[in-house]
Amino acid sequence: MKVLLDTHVFLWAISDPGRLSARAVETIQDSANEVLVSIASAWEIAIKVGIGKFVMPVPLAPYLQRQLVKHRIGVLPIQLSHLATLEKLPLHHRDPFDRLLVAQCLEENATLITVDSQLQLYPVNIIR
């Protein structure tokens, strides 16, 4: 199964997996699954670090790279097809990063791991 981690799920998976459900942890750790984080999530983290909402004791890019390798998480780039799907999504959710993740899941036939219940309004498979 291909799974995409919401930004908060990615951060919890690499730093505080106890905050995740047993099903989410099992899915992320199952080597049969392709676990991905969107480049949009890395961008969101960088923005939050830049405005002081999220503090990193080390430079962000090398830290993320180490964590991706350590946890065998791939990076999903943003494709034009993702943007075409994003453009058609109803505005159930206003967060542009979350909406892009939904569009990526729809285009990539991926399941989204998130605790954001509002994303269930979209026709995307979700693990909470």
N, C-alpha and C positions, 0 to 999 in steps of 0.2 A: 504494500500500500504506500502511496505517496502522501506524505503529510507536510503541511506548512505550519510553522509555529508562529503564533501571534507574538508581537514584540515582548510583552510581559512574560509570556510562556517561555520564550527563548532565554530571557534574563533569569527566570526562576530555575529553568532546567540546568543552567550552568553555574548557578550560585546558591540556590535554595530550593532543591527539588521537593522538599517536604511541603511546599505550598501548592504542589500539583496533585491532582487526583491520582489514585492508583492506576486507573485506566490510562491517563495521560502519560505517566511515567513508564508504564509497560509498553505503550505504543512507541514512545521515543527510544526506549532501550532495545526494542526488538530489531535485531540486525536484518530481518527480512524486509523491514520498512525503509523507504527512502525518506529521510528526515531533512527538511529544508527550512531555511530562514530566508526571507526576502531581503534583497538589497535595500528595499524600502524601510525595513526594520532597522538596519544598520544606519541608514540616513536619519530615521527618527531618533535613535539613540544619540547620534552625533549632535543633532539639533538640541536635544535635552541637556546634553553635557555642555554645549556652548552657552546655553542660557542659565546654567547653574541648577537646573531641576534635577539633574542626575550627576553625582560626583564620582569620578574615576580617580583612583590613586596612581594609575599608570596611564600612558598614552593609549587612547582607544583602539586604533587600528591594529597594533600588534597584539593587544589583549584579545580582541575579537578573533583574530586569526588563530591564536593559540587555542582558544576555546572551541572554535569550529573543528579544528583537527582533533583535539582531545575528546570531544563528544560526538565525533563523526557526523557532523551536520554540514550539509551542502548549502551553497548560496544560490538562490533563484534570482536571476537578473530580471529586469523589467523589459518586456517585449512590447512591440507595437500592438500585438493581438490582445495583450492584457489591457492596454489603454482603450482599445475598441470596445471591450467588454465593460470596462469601467464607465465609459461614456453612456452606456445603456442602463446602468443600475439605477433603481429608484433611490431616493434620498432617505432611506430608513435610518441611516447613520451618517452623521456629518463629518466624522473624523476621516480625513483624506487617506491616511495610512491604512486604516482598517478597511476602507472601501477598496483600496488597491489590493489588499490581501485577499478579499473576497473575489475580486475579478481574477486574480492569479489562480486561485483555487478552481474557479469555474473553467478557466481556459486550460489548466493543467490537469484537470480531473483529480484534484488533491483534496484531502480532508484537512480542515482547519482545526488546530488545537488552540482553544481560547476559553477564557472564563467570561467573556463579554456576551451576555445573553441577548443583547440587542442584535447581534450578528445572525441570530437564528431567524430573523425576518427575511434573510436572503436564502435562495435555493442552493445552499452549500452544505456539504456534510460537515458536522462539527463533533469534536470530542471535547468534553468539558473536564 
